[in-house]
Amino acid sequence: MKAVAIQAFGGPEGLAVIDLPDPSPGAGQVLIATEAIGVGGVDAVIRSDLLGVPGFQEGHILGGEVAGTVAAIGEGVDTSWLGRRVWAFTGMGGGYADQVTAAAATLVPLPANLSAVDAVTVGSSGMVAHFGLRHAHFAPGESVLVRGAAGGIGVMAVQLAARGGAGAVAVTTSSAERGDRLRKLGATHVLDRAGETAEDAPASYDVIIDIVAGANMPSLFTKLNPNGRLVAVGAVAGYPPADFGTAMISAFRKSMSFATFSADTVPEPDRRAVTTDLFTATSRGELHAIVHEVLPLRKAVLAHQKMEAGEVFGRIVLTPSGN
Ligand SMILES: NC(=O)c1ccc[n+]([C@@H]2O[C@H](COP(=O)([O-])OP(=O)(O)OC[C@H]3O[C@@H](n4cnc5c(N)ncnc54)[C@H](OP(=O)(O)O)[C@@H]3O)[C@@H](O)[C@H]2O)c1
């Protein structure tokens, strides 16, 4: 099989295509002949070793989700999966390959009219956005700020907040053109990366979904309403300053909450149920898969260079075939 693995942590050029023996599914697993492979910001975080997350070694195959056809099944797996078009959650890695083994428990069948590319675009990012909003106890009528809205998770959080009846959906993004695209997905106010705007945006919000973290994170506590909730879903700009809690405690009279959210804490059946609903909504045109570009697997370095350059709006998708 062909796979893309980290040969050296750091820049995109540390990724390389490697040949490995064809895998066979273990007990409870299926083998998927991949059609589409999602490229997420989390892959860049792991590759660059931005957060120093332990447990990753050279040779690690990136890729948290794939879609394709079940080509073989392992012991104990229902034979009805064979030959079906599915989406699978591979979590922290294993997806950048033309053949992928995945736990049968993660599989979601694809609706007939949903492409594999769209499935890996809305799959895990929509699921994370959904549960991130839920973790924030988001309720209809509340105002929401999505920080880092132009990425894979952000474009889904904007759509889900708008669809969920948010009173306002503000976004941070780096250009007016991106702001216009986010408005078409449901954003009502567009802020620059620093959270500033010339227009009449709310001064503060009930819910902030933060995908960015980094040095400016403490300023978010000034943008929460009383009883507001800030949920850190990602950290594309790295860790916040070590004393960021000072900004939160100094505004303690607002009774605000800070939480982190990881899909790792969501039980598998709940992840599957929500992903199934996201696929149905996308196949009906109620949600939009924002595909930035589809590139062949062997161009994974280019995909990461594009992410690094900040070019990507939505998701890049890899496909095992093509030039
Ligand atoms: N919680 C979970 O379960 C979970 C699951 C998967 C991934 N994650 C995390 O989510 C993050 C990736 O999310 P994603 O795939 O949506 O990211 P992404 O596609 O890389 O996009 C994030 C957006 O943030 C903006 N941004 C980038 N760098 C920035 C900076 N220095 N300051 C301000 N804004 C910046 C960019 O938009 P503009 O240029 O328009 O500002 C970018 O489009 C990672 O940290 C990953 O670990 C969490």
The ligand as a Gaussian input file, in Angstrom:
#p B3LYP/6-31G(d) Opt

LIG

0 1
 N      -11.508000      19.299000      19.875000
 C      -11.376000      18.275000      19.058000
 O      -11.907000      17.174000      19.260000
 C      -10.552000      18.463000      17.829000
 C      -10.648000      17.578000      16.752000
 C       -9.889000      17.837000      15.616000
 C       -9.035000      18.931000      15.593000
 N       -8.946000      19.737000      16.693000
 C       -8.064000      20.902000      16.706000
 O       -8.625000      21.897000      15.886000
 C       -7.572000      22.641000      15.264000
 C       -7.704000      22.552000      13.785000
 O       -8.958000      22.996000      13.358000
 P       -9.245000      23.240000      11.819000
 O       -8.953000      22.003000      11.067000
 O      -10.574000      23.870000      11.693000
 O       -8.107000      24.299000      11.543000
 P       -7.659000      24.986000      10.210000
 O       -8.426000      24.417000       9.065000
 O       -6.197000      24.934000      10.218000
 O       -8.222000      26.487000      10.364000
 C       -8.135000      27.311000      11.413000
 C       -8.366000      28.753000      10.922000
 O       -7.838000      29.595000      11.938000
 C       -7.265000      30.770000      11.355000
 N       -5.910000      30.910000      11.893000
 C       -4.835000      30.161000      11.592000
 N       -3.754000      30.590000      12.281000
 C       -4.177000      31.643000      13.019000
 C       -3.531000      32.513000      13.939000
 N       -2.218000      32.395000      14.210000
 N       -4.272000      33.454000      14.541000
 C       -5.592000      33.594000      14.259000
 N       -6.257000      32.808000      13.389000
 C       -5.551000      31.842000      12.785000
 C       -7.244000      30.591000       9.855000
 O       -8.269000      31.393000       9.253000
 P       -8.033000      32.935000       8.850000
 O       -6.745000      33.011000       8.069000
 O       -9.221000      33.286000       8.030000
 O       -7.952000      33.711000      10.129000
 C       -7.597000      29.107000       9.666000
 O       -8.399000      28.898000       8.535000
 C       -6.267000      22.031000      15.744000
 O       -5.764000      22.763000      16.833000
 C       -6.700000      20.635000      16.168000
 O       -5.832000      20.097000      17.143000
 C       -9.701000      19.536000      17.779000

